[in-house]
Amino acid sequence: MRIKKFAVRGLVLAAGLAGCVGFAGLSGEGVAAADTRCSVSNGHQVERVEGRSGCGAKAGAGSRASADEYSGRGTAVSVSDNGGNAAAYNLQPGSTALAGANSRGNAYSVTTGPSALSVAQARRGGTTVAIGGWGGEAYAGPEGARCSGGFATAFDTSTGKACLHAGSIDLRN
C-alpha cells in the first residue's frame, strides 16, 4: 500500500497544530494580562489600545471581523468585506496576528508564541489559517502558504498550499 506524500504532510500538519495549541494553553504565558478585544460586523469599525496591547477590527457590509489580544503586549487586527469572516488572535507578548477576508472568505490568524507573526488572507469563499509560534512567521493567502522561523504552520484552500516549519522540520507542498 502506498501513502501519498500530501496525506502524510496533512497528518503532520494537524499534529503540529494540535501540539501548538495544546502547549499554548498549558504554558501560562500572558494569562494574568487583561484581554483587549475588538469585534464588529456589517459596516462597523473599532480600535482599542490598552497599555502595550492593541486590537482593531473593520467589517464591511454583510461581514464579520474580530481581533482579540490576550497577552497584554501584542497586536491583533482583522478586516473583512463582501460577506467575509476574519478572526485574529494574539496569545503571546511581542507578537502580531493579522487576518483579512473578502468575497465570503474565512481567514483565521493565531500567534501562540512570543515574537511571532501570522498573516491570513482569504478570498472567494476560501479558507486560510496561519499560526505563528516561538519566533515563527506564517503566511496563508493568494500566493499560497509560507512558513519560517521557530514554529509556523499555514494552509490556504484556494491554492491548496500548506506548510509546517518547526526547527529542522520544513514541510510544504
Secondary structure as UniProt FT lines:
FT   HELIX           5..27
FT   TURN            29..32
FT   STRAND          36..41
FT   STRAND          45..50
FT   TURN            51..52
FT   STRAND          53..59
FT   TURN            61..62
FT   STRAND          64..69
FT   STRAND          75..81
FT   TURN            82..83
FT   STRAND          85..90
FT   TURN            93..94
FT   STRAND          96..102
FT   TURN            103..104
FT   STRAND          106..111
FT   TURN            114..115
FT   STRAND          117..122
FT   TURN            124..125
FT   STRAND          127..133
FT   TURN            134..135
FT   STRAND          137..141
FT   TURN            142..143
FT   STRAND          144..148
FT   STRAND          151..156
FT   TURN            157..160
FT   STRAND          161..166
FT   TURN            167..168
FT   STRAND          169..172
//
